[in-house]
């Protein structure tokens, strides 16, 4: 898991990122980001459309935070990032999820170094 200091909280923060942030899309995940002060901060949004079962949504959230934590050294600091998961994301294996998330960071230009999968 990510430390609490690296997570985005508060409705206003989410609204600002959604409204004024840049976007990058893949089939299962949408990435929203804006420049911010301090270290990179992250959030995962997983709706009931992804899975009706909270166990699967929580598992997906834990996997995503784990992937981000393992690759923090490859992600540029100074950005607030929201990952919004779409339906079908709950069926992805960890390897597929890793590839999707890292590809999004590359496409958005948030990868500070070449990311090796």
Residue pairs with C-beta under 8 A, 6 or more apart in sequence:
1 62
1 65
1 66
1 69
2 42
2 65
2 68
2 69
5 39
6 39
6 40
6 41
6 42
6 72
7 41
7 42
7 43
8 14
8 17
8 41
8 42
8 43
8 80
8 82
9 43
13 80
14 43
14 82
16 34
17 32
17 33
17 34
17 80
17 82
18 32
18 82
20 34
21 32
21 33
21 34
21 80
21 82
22 32
22 33
22 34
22 108
23 30
23 31
23 32
24 30
24 31
24 33
24 104
24 107
24 108
25 31
26 100
26 103
26 104
26 107
27 86
27 88
27 100
28 85
28 86
28 88
28 89
28 92
28 100
29 83
29 84
29 85
29 86
29 89
29 100
29 101
29 104
30 83
30 84
30 86
31 81
31 82
31 83
31 84
31 104
31 105
31 108
32 81
32 82
32 84
33 79
33 80
33 81
33 82
33 108
33 110
34 79
34 80
35 78
35 79
35 80
36 78
36 79
36 80
37 78
38 77
38 78
39 77
39 78
40 72
40 75
40 76
40 77
40 78
40 79
40 80
40 81
41 79
41 80
41 81
42 65
42 68
42 80
42 81
42 82
42 83
43 81
43 82
43 83
44 60
44 61
44 64
44 65
44 82
44 83
44 85
45 82
45 83
45 84
45 85
46 57
46 60
46 61
46 85
46 89
47 85
48 57
49 86
49 87
50 56
50 57
50 60
50 85
50 86
50 87
50 88
50 89
50 90
51 57
51 60
51 90
56 90
57 90
59 90
60 85
60 89
60 90
60 97
63 94
63 97
64 83
64 85
64 97
64 101
67 94
67 97
67 98
67 101
67 102
68 75
68 101
71 102
71 105
71 115
73 113
74 105
74 111
74 112
74 113
74 114
74 115
75 105
75 110
75 111
75 112
76 110
76 111
76 112
79 110
81 110
83 101
83 104
89 97
92 100
98 117
99 117
102 111
102 115
102 117
105 111
105 115
106 115
